[in-house]
């Protein structure tokens, strides 16, 4: 069996609040499967581009729930390993009145810290077009070394590496800057917002980001849509493209919008989509995901994406 994409990284549990406001004021939460790479993997499956997914799950009840969700979404478990001496990472989400969100993580002794990609053989990587990694597994060892090993082998196999950084200071046990600069030097496609890039941790200007390693940078700009800035070595040659996004009047939750956008970008890369169409599609995937609460639960299928593009 061959697949065009391998997504690698954490799966965790999001606790979604029953009301807007500060975390201290929330009395009830709903349990939802989450983690940016897991969301991207499921997002691709719902768009008809089911990837390989490499992750490490605990064997606790939450880990069993994550395994069940991934199975229900059609994600193959070939590279899903289980860690018996770990717990599942938890993220408590708080929402502001405008549906923006913040996260509080509980991540000591958790399976994502022990992420292991050694089970992905080189012959599988040789059959994959795009490898997608995030920033959370770079925050601690041994997950950091496992992530870099996978990326190095992927590049040697001719894969394009898409990196979606997540520079949250509270997750890092070391200065993130050297690790992130190293990752950028091994990245072909970078996707992020200025917030994702971590302020002073990494360059935020497109030309500086391209100089650091990638040949293509997707910058999401909230309500203003997204931009693609590409260098000469990209699949589209040198250029810059912008799409203004789609207006959604019934926004329920923006938690998974960034991951939905990433799934749209990856699907477009695999399909060889032209820049303007790719940006429009990825923006529509993100917009469609904001109509429902949660991250993974809100990820749309292609029919829902087309409704957004048609103004419905």
Number of C-alpha atoms within 10 A of each C-alpha: 4 11 15 20 26 25 23 29 27 29 27 29 21 25 21 22 22 13 16 17 15 13 16 7 11 14 9 11 14 12 17 20 24 27 24 27 27 25 29 30 33 31 33 26 21 18 20 12 19 21 25 25 27 28 24 28 29 25 20 15 11 20 25 14 18 22 21 13 17 20 12 11 14 14 21 15 14 12 19 21 19 20 19 12 11 20 22 28 25 23 21 18 21 24 21 13 9 11 16 14 15 13 17 15 14 13 16 13 13 20 28 28 25 23 29 28 23 13 12 19 13 15 9 15 25 16 17 22 18 26 26 27 28 21 25 24 26 27 23 18 14 15 23 19 16 18 24 19 14 22 26 14 16 24 18 13 17 14 23 21 24 26 24 25 23 21 23 16 13 9 19 14 10 11 11 20 14 12 16 21 17 13 22 23 14 20 26 22 25 26 24 23 20 15 14 20 22 20 12 9 17 20 17 18 10 18 13 12 20 22 13 18 18 25 22 28 25 24 22 25 16 13 12 13 21 22 21 21 22 24 18 11 12 16 15 16 13 13 13 17 13 18 21 15 22 20 16 16 8 9 16 17 21 22 27 26 27 27 28 32 29 31 28 25 26 26 25 18 20 14 12 12 16 12 23 14 12 21 27 20 25 27 30 29 32 28 29 29 32 25 19 19 19 26 27 27 16 23 32 26 17 15 12 18 23 16 12 20 19 10 9 9
